[in-house]
């Protein structure tokens, strides 16, 4: 077995750091946007839009069957360049009843 050089070890470290940053990015973004909204006096969850997108369908209202969380890596990336008549059909989201959004719970509490 060969020894690992310093540059290889540094490459692994940088790769691990980038992987952790990619995984943590949505949480950091949500924290910063919530702080900005509260400093502006807006609703922390929806930003005074009064609607929150569905987490299952990501606000679209439909999901594709057979894909993990409605995301197909190759289908989503190469769909504009490939066949426009896709054989996969979307089904209505059962989480939001195909609306794509919910009423904001924070704004609903404040209006009562």
C-alpha positions in Angstrom: 0.0 0.0 0.0 1.3 3.4 -1.0 1.4 6.4 1.3 -0.9 9.3 0.7 0.8 12.5 -0.3 0.1 15.8 1.3 -1.6 17.2 -1.8 -3.9 14.1 -2.0 -4.8 14.6 1.7 -5.4 18.3 1.0 -7.7 17.4 -1.9 -9.7 15.0 0.3 -10.0 17.8 2.9 -11.2 20.3 0.3 -13.6 17.8 -1.1 -15.1 17.0 2.3 -15.4 20.8 3.0 -17.2 21.4 -0.3 -19.5 18.4 0.3 -20.4 19.8 3.8 -21.0 23.3 2.4 -23.3 21.9 -0.3 -25.3 20.0 2.2 -25.6 22.9 4.7 -26.3 25.6 2.1 -30.2 25.4 2.2 -30.2 25.6 6.0 -27.8 28.6 6.0 -29.9 30.3 3.3 -33.1 29.8 5.3 -31.5 31.2 8.4 -30.2 34.3 6.7 -33.5 35.0 4.9 -35.4 34.5 8.1 -33.1 37.0 9.9 -33.5 39.5 7.0 -37.3 39.2 7.0 -37.5 39.7 10.7 -35.3 42.8 10.6 -37.6 44.3 7.9 -40.7 43.5 10.0 -42.0 40.8 7.6 -43.3 37.3 8.3 -40.3 35.0 8.9 -41.7 32.1 6.9 -43.4 33.6 3.9 -42.0 37.2 3.6 -45.6 38.6 3.7 -46.6 36.6 0.6 -49.1 34.7 2.8 -48.3 31.4 0.9 -45.7 28.7 1.5 -44.7 26.3 -1.4 -45.4 22.6 -0.9 -42.2 20.8 0.0 -43.2 17.6 -1.9 -43.9 19.2 -5.3 -41.8 22.3 -4.7 -44.7 24.6 -5.6 -45.6 23.0 -9.0 -48.7 21.1 -7.9 -47.6 17.8 -9.6 -45.0 15.2 -9.1 -43.5 12.6 -11.4 -44.1 9.0 -10.3 -41.1 6.7 -9.9 -38.6 9.4 -9.1 -37.0 10.2 -5.7 -38.9 13.2 -4.3 -40.1 14.1 -7.8 -36.5 14.7 -9.0 -35.0 12.9 -11.9 -31.4 14.1 -12.4 -31.0 13.1 -16.1 -34.6 13.9 -17.0 -34.5 17.3 -15.5 -31.1 18.2 -17.0 -31.6 16.9 -20.5 -35.3 17.4 -21.0 -35.0 20.7 -22.9 -32.5 19.2 -25.3 -34.2 15.9 -25.8 -37.7 14.9 -26.8 -40.2 17.5 -25.8 -43.1 14.9 -25.7 -42.1 13.1 -22.5 -43.6 9.7 -21.9 -43.6 10.2 -18.1 -46.7 11.8 -16.9 -47.1 13.9 -13.8 -49.6 13.1 -11.2 -51.3 15.6 -8.9 -49.6 16.2 -5.6 -51.6 14.6 -2.8 -49.9 16.7 -0.2 -51.2 20.1 -1.3 -54.2 18.8 -3.5 -52.4 20.0 -6.7 -52.4 23.6 -5.6 -48.6 23.8 -5.0 -48.9 25.9 -1.9 -50.3 26.2 1.6 -51.4 29.2 3.6 -48.7 30.6 5.9 -49.3 29.3 9.4 -47.6 32.4 11.0 -49.8 34.8 9.0 -52.9 32.8 9.7 -52.2 33.0 13.5 -51.6 36.7 13.3 -54.9 37.4 11.4 -57.1 35.6 14.0 
